[in-house]
């Protein structure tokens, strides 16, 4: 696939009504600002759009979502850039692109200006809500709204506030119910915040908190690169850091559940399987110590997750 170095990746969800429930397309965001889709089965590359040429326009984060009530499949790609731009791309509008089409002049279905560089992003598909963490420690929330004109959308800014963490955000993840979110920073710390100001049916007003993690016995601090929630134990989430470990946490009772042995290098990404019995873990040096002539090779691990490891422990009152 002809493009610059890749910075971000997303996999569109395939609905059960599709002829195959397996995802066959990968969406990538490049250092050159390009957004492209890659068909795994045919090796066909399609241009979705671009944030502009040059490293300052790099596509730093991606997510997929759907705004079609009749479809459980992803038909929209959301991209954030270092040029402070947030864009929504309609895959149906770009379906006529072909493998030889490197035209990056496709028009976004909706766009908005961010207060800083986009560093991390997640979507709450149940509410068509997008969260973007930017430079300057800002957390921005947008609701995606379909307009009366067919296939036209609008991004409404519904909330912007300062992060509870004092250093740059590396990753963000909505709670499964959308009532709040977790974010990880370069300081080896995770913040847990709530969105009661945006959600009318939230059960009660909850207090945000933060905790230290991914630090060694000598006090060396490692960035937190990835967060994902368990699909069935909804208060359990996993974090991966530059210390090469993965830790499972009970967010409700604020307890550590289990941790893995150290992997060869940094944990750059992780994701639970749909039933929560497996955790995909990407071990890849993330240049937290600058360029190295030699570093462990990039590897992908699939780790079984026992129910006893992910189940929150009962807390004695």
C-alpha positions in Angstrom: 0.0 0.0 0.0 1.6 3.2 -1.2 1.5 5.8 1.6 3.7 7.3 4.3 4.4 5.5 7.6 1.1 4.5 9.2 0.1 6.2 12.5 -3.5 4.9 13.0 -5.7 2.0 12.2 -9.4 1.0 12.5 -11.5 -2.0 11.4 -15.1 -1.3 10.3 -17.7 -3.4 12.1 -19.5 -5.9 9.8 -23.2 -6.5 10.8 -24.8 -9.8 11.2 -27.0 -9.2 8.2 -23.9 -9.2 6.0 -23.1 -12.2 3.8 -20.0 -12.7 6.0 -19.6 -11.6 9.7 -15.8 -11.4 9.3 -14.3 -8.0 8.8 -12.4 -7.8 5.5 -11.4 -4.2 5.4 -8.7 -2.2 7.3 -8.7 1.6 7.4 -5.3 3.3 7.9 -4.2 6.8 8.6 -0.8 7.9 7.4 1.9 10.4 8.5 1.3 12.0 5.1 -2.3 12.8 6.1 -3.9 10.2 3.9 -6.8 7.9 4.9 -7.1 4.7 3.0 -9.0 1.4 3.1 -7.3 -1.9 2.4 -9.3 -5.0 1.3 -7.6 -8.0 2.9 -9.0 -10.5 0.4 -8.3 -8.6 -2.8 -5.4 -6.4 -1.8 -7.4 -3.5 -3.3 -6.6 0.0 -1.9 -9.1 2.8 -1.9 -8.5 6.4 -1.1 -11.0 7.7 1.5 -9.6 11.2 1.9 -6.8 13.3 3.3 -6.0 15.9 5.9 -3.5 17.5 3.6 0.1 16.7 2.6 3.1 17.0 5.0 3.8 15.6 8.4 2.0 18.5 10.1 -1.3 17.1 8.7 -0.7 13.5 9.8 -3.8 11.4 10.5 -3.0 10.5 14.1 -6.2 8.7 15.1 -9.1 6.8 13.5 -12.4 5.2 14.6 -15.4 3.8 12.8 -19.1 4.2 13.5 -22.6 4.0 11.8 -25.2 6.6 11.5 -27.7 4.3 9.7 -30.4 3.0 12.0 -31.1 0.2 9.6 -27.5 -1.1 9.6 -25.2 -2.5 12.3 -22.3 -2.2 10.0 -19.8 0.7 10.1 -20.4 3.2 7.2 -18.5 6.1 8.6 -14.8 6.7 9.4 -13.8 9.4 11.9 -10.3 10.8 11.6 -8.3 13.3 13.7 -5.1 15.0 12.7 -2.2 17.0 14.0 -3.6 19.9 12.0 -6.4 20.3 14.5 -9.0 18.9 12.1 -11.7 16.3 12.9 -13.4 14.8 9.9 -16.1 12.3 9.3 -16.0 10.3 6.0 -18.9 8.4 4.5 -17.6 5.1 3.0 -20.7 4.9 0.8 -19.8 8.2 -0.9 -16.2 6.9 -1.6 -17.3 3.4 -2.8 -16.5 4.3 -6.4 -12.8 4.7 -5.7 -10.5 2.0 -7.1 -7.1 0.6 -6.4 -5.5 3.0 -8.8 -7.2 6.0 -7.4 -4.8 8.0 -5.1 -7.0 11.1 -5.3 -7.1 12.6 -1.8 -9.7 15.3 -2.8 -12.7 13.5 -1.4 -14.9 15.7 0.7 -15.6 15.0 4.3 -19.3 14.4 5.2 -18.7 16.6 8.3 -15.7 18.4 9.9 -14.8 20.4 13.0 -11.8 22.4 14.3 -10.1 21.1 17.4 -8.3 23.2 20.0 -5.0 21.4 19.4 -3.4 18.4 17.8 -5.5 15.2 18.0 -3.7 12.6 20.1 -6.3 10.0 20.9 -9.9 9.3 20.0 -12.9 6.9 20.8 -16.5 6.7 19.8 -19.7 5.9 21.8 -21.7 4.2 19.0 -24.9 4.1 21.1 -25.0 7.9 21.2 -23.1 8.8 18.0 -20.7 10.6 20.3 -17.0 11.2 19.6 -14.3 12.0 22.1 -10.9 13.5 21.1 -8.0 14.2 23.4 -5.8 17.0 22.1 -2.6 18.8 22.9 -3.0 21.3 25.7 -4.7 18.6 27.8 -8.1 19.3 26.3 -10.9 16.6 26.0 -13.5 17.4 23.4 -16.9 15.8 22.8 -18.9 15.9 19.6 -22.3 14.5 18.7 -22.7 13.4 15.1 -26.1 14.4 13.7 -27.6 13.4 10.3 -29.2 16.3 8.5 -32.4 16.2 6.5 -30.4 16.3 3.3 -29.4 12.7 2.5 -25.9 11.6 3.6 -25.1 15.0 5.1 -23.9 15.2 8.7 -23.1 17.8 11.3 -20.6 17.6 14.2 -22.0 19.4 17.2 -19.5 20.3 20.0 -21.3 19.4 23.2 -18.5 19.6 25.8 -14.9 20.7 26.1 -12.9 20.5 29.3 -9.4 20.2 30.7 -8.1 16.7 31.4 -7.8 15.6 35.0 -4.3 14.3 34.2 -1.4 16.7 34.3 0.5 15.3 31.3 -0.1 14.5 27.7 -2.9 11.9 26.9 -1.9 8.8 25.0 -5.2 6.9 24.9 -8.9 7.2 25.7 -11.8 4.8 26.0 -15.5 5.3 26.7 -17.2 3.1 29.3 -19.4 0.4 27.7 -22.5 2.3 28.8 -21.1 5.7 27.8 -21.5 7.3 31.2 -17.8 8.1 31.4 -14.4 7.3 30.0 -10.8 6.3 30.9 -7.7 8.0 29.7 -4.0 7.1 30.0 -1.1 9.6 30.0 2.6 9.6 29.5 3.0 9.9 33.2 2.1 6.3 34.0 -1.3 7.3 35.3 -5.0 6.5 34.3 -7.9 8.9 34.9 -11.5 7.8 35.3 -14.0 10.6 34.6 -17.8 10.8 34.2 -20.1 12.5 31.8 -23.2 13.2 34.1 -23.4 16.7 32.6 -24.2 15.1 29.2 -26.2 12.0 30.1 -29.6 12.6 31.7 -30.2 8.9 32.7 -26.9 8.6 34.6 -27.6 6.8 37.9 -26.0 9.3 40.2 -23.3 12.0 40.3 -19.9 10.2 40.5 -16.5 11.5 41.5 -13.7 11.3 39.1 -10.4 9.7 40.2 -7.0 8.7 39.0 -4.3 6.2 39.9 -0.7 5.4 39.2 0.3 2.4 37.1 3.0 1.0 34.8 5.8 2.0 37.0 8.7 -0.1 38.2 10.1 -0.7 41.7 12.6 2.1 41.2 9.9 4.6 40.5 10.6 4.8 36.7 7.4 6.0 35.0 6.2 4.5 31.7 3.5 5.9 29.4 0.1 4.2 29.2 -0.5 3.4 25.5 -3.8 1.4 25.4 -7.0 0.8 27.3 -9.9 -1.5 26.5 -13.0 -2.6 28.4 -14.0 -6.2 29.0 -17.2 -6.9 27.0 -19.1 -8.8 29.7 -17.6 -7.6 33.0 -18.4 -4.0 32.2 -16.3 -2.5 35.1 -13.2 -4.4 34.1 -10.6 -2.8 31.8 -7.1 -3.6 30.7 -4.2 -1.2 30.3 -1.0 -1.6 28.4 2.2 0.4 28.9 5.7 1.1 27.8 6.9 -1.1 30.6 5.8 -4.1 28.5 3.0 -5.3 30.8 -0.8 -5.6 30.6 -2.8 -5.1 33.8 -6.5 -5.8 34.4 -8.4 -3.4 36.7 -11.7 -3.3 38.5 -12.8 0.2 37.8 -15.8 0.1 40.2 -14.0 -1.0 43.3 -10.7 0.7 42.2 -8.7 -2.6 42.5 -6.0 -4.3 40.5 -7.2 -7.7 39.3 -4.2 -9.3 37.6 -1.1 -8.5 35.5 0.8 -10.3 32.8 4.5 -11.2 32.8 6.6 -8.6 30.9 6.5 -8.7 27.1 9.7 -8.1 25.1 8.9 -4.4 24.6 6.2 -1.7 24.9 2.5 -2.6 24.6 1.3 -0.4 21.8 -2.3 -1.7 21.5 -4.7 -4.2 22.9 -8.3 -5.4 22.4 -10.6 -8.0 24.0 -12.4 -10.5 21.8 -16.2 -10.1 21.6 -16.8 -12.7 24.3 -13.9 -11.6 26.5 -12.1 -14.9 26.6 -9.1 -13.6 24.7 -7.0 -10.5 24.6 -5.0 -9.4 21.6 -1.8 -7.7 22.6 0.5 -5.8 20.3 4.1 -5.6 21.5 6.0 -2.9 19.6 8.6 -0.4 20.5 6.9 3.0 20.5 10.0 5.2 20.5 9.5 6.4 24.0 13.3 6.5 24.4 14.0 7.8 20.9 15.4 6.0 17.9 17.3 2.8 18.5 19.4 0.9 16.1 18.2 -2.4 17.6 15.0 -3.2 19.5 12.8 -6.3 19.9 10.7 -7.1 16.8 7.1 -6.2 16.6 4.9 -9.1 17.7 1.2 -9.9 18.2 0.0 -12.1 21.0 -3.3 -13.7 21.8 -3.7 -14.3 25.5 -6.5 -16.4 27.0 -8.4 -14.5 29.7 -9.8 -16.7 32.5 -13.2 -15.5 33.9 -11.6 -15.5 37.4 -9.0 -13.0 36.1 -11.6 -10.6 34.8 -14.3 -10.9 37.5 -14.3 -8.1 40.0 -13.7 -9.4 43.6 -16.4 -8.9 46.2 -15.4 -6.0 48.5 -16.1 -6.5 52.2 -18.0 -3.6 53.8 
